[in-house]
Amino acid sequence: MTAKQLVSMRRITKSFGAETVNDRIDFDLQAGEIHALLGENGAGKSTLMNILSGVYRQDAGEINLHGRSVTIHSPKDAIACGVGMIHQHFKLVENLTAAENIILGYKKGLLLNRKKISREIADFSKAYGLSIQPQDCIYQMSVGEKQRVEILKALYRGADILILDEPTAVLTPQEAKELFVILKKMAKEGCGVIIITHKMQEVMEIADRITVLRKGKKVGTQEISQVNEQILAEMMMGQMVVRERVKNVNLEGEAVLAVQNLTVKGDKGVDAVRNVSFSVKQGEILGIAGISGSGQKELAEAIAGLRKAESGSIQMHQEEIAGKTAKQLIDLGIGFVPEDRLGMGLIGSMDIADNLILKDYRKAPISKGIFINKQKAKERAKAVIKQFDVKIADSSGAIKSLSGGNLQKILLGREILEEPKVLIAAYPVRGLDIGTTEAVYNLLLEQRDRGCAVIFISEDLDEILELSDRIMVMEGGRTTGIVKPQDTSVEEIGRMMLNGRVS
C-alpha cells in the first residue's frame, strides 16, 4: 500500500533581488516519514521550508497539501492547512505559561474553556511523549522543554506536517536523543516530519528519506538505506571531502600559557572552575572536552579577562596575568572567540567594518586622532571578506541577518588579524555546515602552525580527537585528565567526562 502524500512542492522558485535562492525545486513528504532536508548554509533549505510554512511566497511553482492545490499567504494559512514550523529560535513569550503560549492567538470558539484546553494539551503530551508542565512559565524551562512546547503548539493547532529547523543546534546530546524518540513516535502516528539540518550523523540516525540542496538547486532525493555519510558529504559539497590532519606530536619548549590551581565562580556565585591546572605550548592545540556546564565557559572567560579568578595563577610567558583587564590581555596577545557569537562576540546591529574594529578602534591606522578612519575600516572589511570567504550581499548592512557560518568567519577573522599568541575558541563550529566547519578547522590549524597556542573547546568528541594535539577533560569544574589523541578513544574520554579518572 502506497503511503499517503502530505506535501508535493513542484518547481518552487524564489529570488531575493538578483540572487535565486530556490531554483525550480521539487520536494515531497509522505505520511509517517521523517524526511531530512540537508545542505550547507545558504543552500536554500530554510527558504524552501519558509515558503511551505507561509513566511515567504514563492515566485513560481505549485504546492499541493493533502492532495489539493493550495496558495499559502501567511503562517496562519499554513497552519490552517496542517503545516507547523518550529524555528531554530523559539517564538515563545517567556513570562507566560506553556499552556498560555500554546493557545496564544488561536481561537477554537467564542469562549476560552481552560479546563478543556488543559485536558487537550495533556492528551497531546501523553500521545506523543511530550512531557511538560502546562502551568510552568517558559522562563523556568530548559531549552529542550521549550522546544517541546513549540511542538505541542503546532499539534494543538491541528498540524500533521511538522517542520523543524536545525532542531538539535541548541540541545544537549541527551535532549537530542529524547527529541528523536518523540519525532519517531509522531511519524508512527501518521504525521509527516521534515528536519532541516546539515548534521549527517543525525540524518543517518533518524531520517527515512533525505533530499539534498546545493546552491539553491536540488541535488537529489534518496532512501536513507542507499547512502552513507561520505555520499551525503559529496552530494552537499559537490566533491569528495578528505579530512587528514597532521598533529604536532613533538611539543617542546616552555608553555606560552600556564594555569595553576585556578578557581573561578559561575554566575550563581558557586565555584564553576575548581583548582584547575594545565599549560598550552607554542604551536599546540589543546582541546578541552566535557559535557555542557563543566566549567569550560567560565575557564575561557577567566583567561580572557572577562571573569574574576578567585584563586590560583594564570601566567603568560611566566608573567602573571590574572587580574588584568580584557583590554590589557588583548594587548598582550590573547584572542577570544566566545560561544555566543552575537551575544558576546559581535554586535548584530552594526556592519562588518564596525565589528572588525571593536578591539582596536583607538589604535592606528583605525584611529585618526579623536576620529575613526572609516576608509581603513572598510579596507579591513574587504580584506576579511576576501580572505575568509565571507558570503555577504551588502557589507554596509547589519550583520545580524548573516548565517552562523559567516558570523563565525567574521569573528575568527577579527581575532586572527591580531596575530594572537594565545587563541581561545569556544565551540567555534557549533551549528555550522560541513564546508564552513572545514574552513574553521583549517584556520585554527594555520594559527597553530604559525606558533599560536590554541585552546579549542568542544562537546563533540570526534571533533576534539581530530583536531587536538592534547586533550584536557573537565567534569564538575575539575580536570579529570589530560591525554594525547593517539593514546585514547571516544569511549575513554566519555568515561573521563563522567568522572572516570585516567591515571
C-alpha positions in Angstrom: 0.0 0.0 0.0 1.4 3.4 -1.0 1.8 5.9 1.8 -0.4 9.0 1.7 1.4 12.0 0.3 1.1 15.0 2.6 3.2 17.5 0.7 4.0 18.0 -3.0 6.1 21.0 -4.0 6.8 21.4 -7.7 9.3 23.8 -9.5 9.5 26.1 -6.5 11.5 29.2 -7.3 12.3 32.1 -5.0 14.7 35.0 -5.5 15.9 37.9 -3.3 17.0 40.7 -5.6 19.3 39.2 -8.2 20.0 36.1 -6.2 18.0 32.9 -6.8 17.8 31.1 -3.5 15.4 28.3 -4.7 15.7 27.2 -8.3 12.8 25.0 -9.6 12.9 22.7 -6.6 10.7 19.6 -6.2 10.0 18.2 -2.7 7.6 15.5 -1.4 6.6 14.4 2.1 4.7 11.2 2.9 2.6 10.5 6.0 4.6 8.5 8.6 8.0 9.5 7.4 10.8 11.7 8.7 12.4 13.5 5.7 15.7 15.3 6.2 16.4 18.4 4.1 20.2 18.5 4.0 22.6 21.1 2.7 25.2 23.7 3.6 24.4 27.1 5.0 23.0 29.1 2.2 21.8 26.1 0.2 18.2 27.2 0.3 16.8 24.8 2.9 15.2 27.3 5.3 13.9 29.4 2.4 12.1 26.4 0.9 10.5 25.5 4.2 9.7 29.1 5.0 7.7 29.1 1.7 5.8 25.9 2.9 5.1 27.5 6.3 3.9 30.8 4.9 6.8 33.0 5.9 7.7 33.7 2.2 5.7 33.5 -1.0 7.3 31.6 -3.9 7.9 33.5 -7.1 6.8 30.5 -9.2 5.8 26.8 -8.6 2.9 24.9 -7.1 2.2 23.5 -3.7 -0.2 20.6 -3.0 -1.1 19.6 0.6 -3.2 16.5 1.4 -3.8 16.1 -2.3 -5.2 19.5 -3.1 -3.6 22.7 -4.6 -3.1 25.5 -2.1 -2.0 29.1 -2.0 -0.2 30.0 1.2 -0.1 33.7 2.0 0.9 33.6 5.7 1.8 31.3 8.6 -1.9 31.4 9.6 -2.8 30.0 6.1 -0.1 27.3 6.6 -1.4 26.2 10.0 -4.9 26.1 8.6 -3.5 23.6 6.0 -1.9 21.5 8.7 1.7 22.9 8.5 3.6 23.9 11.6 7.2 25.1 11.7 9.5 25.0 14.7 12.1 27.7 14.1 15.7 27.5 15.4 15.0 30.5 17.7 11.8 29.7 19.5 8.8 32.1 19.3 7.6 31.9 22.9 6.6 34.6 25.4 8.9 34.0 28.4 6.7 35.2 31.2 3.6 33.3 30.0 2.9 29.6 30.9 3.3 26.8 28.5 -0.5 26.4 28.2 -0.9 30.2 27.5 1.8 30.1 24.8 0.2 27.0 23.2 -3.2 28.8 22.8 -1.9 32.3 22.2 -3.6 33.9 19.2 -5.6 30.7 18.5 -9.4 30.5 18.7 -11.4 27.3 18.8 -14.6 29.0 19.7 -16.0 32.2 21.3 -15.3 31.2 24.9 -12.0 30.1 26.5 -12.6 26.8 28.3 -9.4 26.5 30.3 -10.2 23.0 31.7 -10.8 21.7 28.3 -7.7 23.3 26.9 -5.6 21.8 29.8 -7.1 18.4 29.1 -6.4 18.6 25.4 -2.8 19.7 26.0 -2.4 16.8 28.4 -3.8 14.4 25.8 -1.3 15.6 23.2 1.5 15.4 25.7 0.7 11.8 26.6 0.1 10.7 23.0 3.5 11.9 21.7 5.6 11.6 24.9 6.0 15.4 25.1 6.4 15.7 28.9 5.9 19.3 30.0 4.1 21.1 32.9 1.4 23.3 31.2 1.3 25.7 34.1 5.1 26.3 34.2 6.3 29.7 32.8 8.6 29.5 29.8 11.5 31.2 31.6 11.6 28.3 34.1 12.1 25.7 31.4 15.2 24.1 29.8 15.8 24.6 26.1 14.5 21.1 25.4 11.3 21.8 27.3 10.8 25.0 25.3 11.1 23.1 22.1 8.5 20.6 23.3 6.1 23.5 23.9 6.7 24.7 20.4 5.9 21.2 19.0 2.7 21.0 21.2 1.7 24.4 20.0 1.8 23.2 16.4 0.0 19.9 17.2 -2.7 21.7 19.2 -3.4 23.9 16.1 -4.0 20.7 14.0 -0.6 20.3 12.3 0.1 16.9 10.9 3.1 18.3 8.8 5.9 19.4 11.2 9.0 21.3 10.1 11.9 21.6 12.5 14.8 24.0 11.6 18.1 22.8 12.9 16.3 21.2 15.9 19.4 19.9 17.8 21.5 23.0 17.4 20.5 24.2 20.9 20.0 20.9 22.6 22.3 18.8 24.8 23.1 15.2 23.4 20.5 13.8 25.9 17.8 16.2 24.8 18.5 15.4 21.2 18.0 11.7 21.8 14.7 12.5 23.6 13.6 14.6 20.6 14.4 11.8 18.2 12.2 9.4 20.2 9.3 12.0 20.1 9.7 12.6 16.3 9.7 8.8 15.6 6.6 8.4 17.7 4.9 11.3 15.7 5.8 9.7 12.4 4.4 6.3 13.7 1.1 8.1 14.5 0.9 9.3 10.8 2.4 12.7 10.9 5.0 13.8 8.4 8.2 15.3 9.8 10.7 17.5 7.9 14.1 18.2 9.6 16.3 21.0 8.2 19.8 20.1 9.1 23.4 19.8 7.9 24.4 17.2 10.5 25.0 13.9 8.7 25.2 11.7 11.8 21.7 12.8 12.8 20.3 12.2 9.3 21.7 8.7 9.3 20.1 8.1 12.8 16.6 9.4 12.3 15.6 10.0 8.6 13.7 7.7 6.3 14.5 9.8 3.2 16.8 12.6 2.5 16.8 15.5 0.0 20.0 17.4 -0.6 20.1 21.0 -1.8 23.3 22.8 -3.1 23.5 26.4 -4.1 19.7 26.7 -4.4 19.2 23.6 -6.6 18.0 20.1 -5.7 20.8 17.5 -6.0 18.6 14.5 -5.3 16.3 12.5 -3.0 17.5 9.2 -1.6 16.2 6.5 0.7 18.5 6.6 3.8 19.4 2.9 3.2 21.0 3.9 -0.1 23.5 6.4 1.3 26.3 6.9 3.9 28.0 9.9 5.3 30.6 10.1 2.6 27.9 10.0 -0.2 26.0 12.7 1.6 29.1 14.9 2.0 29.8 14.6 -1.7 26.2 15.5 -2.5 26.3 18.5 -0.3 29.8 19.7 -1.4 29.9 18.6 -5.0 33.2 16.9 -4.3 34.8 14.3 -2.1 35.6 15.5 1.4 39.0 14.4 2.7 39.9 15.0 6.3 43.6 14.4 7.1 45.1 16.3 10.0 48.8 16.4 10.8 49.3 16.5 14.6 52.1 18.3 16.4 53.4 15.3 18.3 56.8 16.8 19.2 55.8 19.6 21.6 58.9 21.1 23.2 59.8 24.3 24.9 58.2 26.4 27.6 54.5 26.9 27.9 53.0 30.1 26.4 50.1 29.9 28.9 50.3 28.2 32.3 47.3 27.9 34.6 47.8 26.7 38.2 45.2 25.8 40.8 42.7 28.1 39.3 39.3 28.6 40.9 36.5 30.7 39.2 33.0 31.3 40.3 30.0 31.0 38.0 27.0 33.4 37.5 25.3 32.0 40.6 28.2 32.5 42.9 29.2 28.9 43.1 32.6 27.6 42.1 32.4 26.7 38.4 36.2 26.0 37.9 37.8 24.2 40.8 41.6 24.0 41.3 42.3 23.5 37.6 45.9 23.3 36.3 47.2 22.9 32.7 49.5 24.5 30.2 49.5 25.2 26.5 52.7 25.4 24.4 53.6 27.3 21.3 52.3 25.6 18.2 49.8 23.4 20.1 46.0 22.9 20.0 44.8 21.9 23.5 41.3 20.5 23.2 39.0 20.9 26.2 36.3 18.3 26.4 33.3 18.0 28.8 29.6 18.0 28.9 27.9 21.4 28.9 28.3 23.2 32.2 31.5 21.5 33.3 33.3 24.9 33.7 34.6 25.4 30.2 32.8 28.7 29.7 34.0 30.2 33.0 37.6 29.0 32.4 37.7 30.6 29.0 36.3 33.9 30.3 38.8 34.0 33.2 41.7 33.5 30.8 40.3 36.3 28.5 39.9 38.7 31.5 36.1 38.6 31.4 35.7 36.8 34.7 37.5 37.2 38.0 39.8 34.4 39.2 39.0 33.6 42.9 42.4 31.9 43.5 45.2 30.4 41.6 47.5 31.7 38.9 47.3 32.4 35.1 50.7 33.1 33.6 51.6 34.1 30.0 55.3 33.7 29.2 55.9 33.4 33.0 54.2 36.8 33.7 51.2 36.8 36.0 48.1 38.0 34.1 45.3 37.0 36.4 43.6 40.3 37.4 44.4 42.2 34.3 41.6 43.7 32.3 40.3 42.3 29.0 41.9 45.2 27.1 45.3 44.6 28.8 45.1 40.9 27.8 44.2 41.8 24.2 47.3 44.0 24.1 49.3 41.1 25.4 48.1 38.9 22.6 45.1 36.9 23.8 42.4 36.4 21.3 38.9 35.1 22.3 36.2 33.6 20.1 33.2 33.1 22.5 30.5 30.6 22.1 27.7 33.2 21.8 28.6 34.9 18.5 26.1 37.7 18.6 25.7 38.0 22.4 29.4 38.3 23.3 31.5 38.4 20.1 29.8 40.7 17.7 27.1 43.4 17.6 24.3 42.4 15.3 23.0 45.9 14.6 26.4 47.1 13.3 28.0 46.4 9.9 31.1 44.2 9.3 33.6 47.1 9.3 32.5 48.4 12.7 32.5 44.9 14.2 36.1 44.3 12.9 37.4 47.4 14.7 35.8 46.8 18.1 39.1 45.8 19.7 41.4 48.4 18.2 39.4 51.5 17.2 41.7 53.6 19.4 44.9 52.3 17.6 46.5 53.4 14.3 45.7 53.0 11.4 42.0 52.8 12.5 42.3 55.7 15.0 42.8 59.1 13.4 43.1 61.4 16.4 39.7 61.5 18.0 38.1 60.2 14.8 37.8 56.8 13.2 39.4 56.3 9.8 36.3 54.9 8.1 38.3 54.2 4.9 40.8 52.0 6.7 37.9 50.2 8.4 36.2 49.5 5.1 39.5 48.2 3.6 39.9 45.8 6.6 36.3 44.6 6.0 37.0 44.0 2.3 40.2 42.1 3.2 38.4 39.9 5.7 35.5 39.2 3.3 38.0 38.1 0.7 40.5 36.2 2.9 37.9 34.3 5.0 35.3 33.9 2.2 32.5 35.7 4.0 29.3 35.5 2.0 27.6 38.9 2.4 25.4 40.7 -0.1 25.7 44.2 1.5 28.8 44.9 3.5 27.2 48.1 4.8 24.2 46.3 6.3 23.7 45.0 9.9 25.4 41.6 10.3 22.6 40.1 12.4 21.0 38.7 9.2 24.1 36.6 8.2 24.3 32.9 8.7 26.1 31.4 11.7 29.0 30.3 9.4 29.5 33.8 8.1 29.3 35.3 11.6 31.9 32.8 12.8 34.2 33.7 9.9 33.9 37.4 10.8 34.6 36.7 14.4 37.6 34.4 13.7 38.9 36.8 11.1 38.9 39.7 13.6 40.9 37.7 16.1 43.3 36.2 13.6 44.1 39.6 12.1 45.6 40.5 15.5 48.0 37.6 15.2 47.4 36.4 18.8 49.9 34.5 20.9 47.0 32.6 22.5 43.7 32.0 20.8 40.7 30.6 22.8 38.0 29.2 20.5 34.8 28.1 22.4 32.6 25.8 20.3 33.7 27.5 17.0 31.9 25.1 14.7 28.7 24.6 16.6 25.8 24.8 14.2 28.0 25.1 11.1 27.8 23.0 7.9 30.5 20.7 6.7 32.1 23.2 4.4 32.3 26.0 6.9 33.4 23.6 9.6 36.4 22.6 7.4 37.2 26.2 6.8 37.2 26.9 10.6 39.3 23.8 11.3 41.9 25.0 8.8 42.0 28.5 10.2 42.7 27.0 13.7 45.4 24.7 12.3 47.0 27.6 10.5 47.2 29.5 13.7 48.8 26.5 15.4 51.3 26.1 12.6 52.4 29.8 12.9 53.2 29.2 16.5 50.0 30.3 18.3 48.9 28.4 21.4 45.3 27.4 20.7 42.7 26.4 23.3 39.8 24.6 21.5 36.6 23.9 23.5 34.1 21.5 22.2 31.5 18.9 23.3 31.9 16.9 20.1 34.4 14.1 21.0 35.2 13.1 17.4 36.0 16.8 16.7 38.2 17.0 19.7 40.1 13.9 18.8 40.5 15.0 15.2 41.9 18.5 15.8 43.7 18.5 19.2 47.4 17.7 19.9 46.4 17.1 23.6 43.0 16.9 25.3 42.1 18.1 28.7 38.8 16.7 30.1 36.6 18.6 32.6 33.8 17.4 34.8 32.1 19.4 37.5 34.6 22.2 37.2 37.6 19.9 37.7 40.2 18.3 35.4 39.8 14.5 35.2 42.8 14.0 32.9 45.0 15.2 30.1 45.6 12.8 27.3 47.0 12.6 23.8 44.5 11.7 21.0 46.7 8.9 19.7 46.7 7.2 23.1 42.9 7.4 23.8 39.4 6.8 22.3 36.0 8.4 22.3 34.8 5.8 24.8 37.7 6.6 27.2 37.2 10.3 27.0 33.4 9.7 27.6 34.3 7.9 30.8 36.5 10.7 31.9 33.7 13.2 31.2 31.6 11.2 33.7 34.4 11.4 36.3 36.2 8.2 35.3 39.7 9.3 36.0 42.6 8.2 33.8 46.0 8.0 35.5 
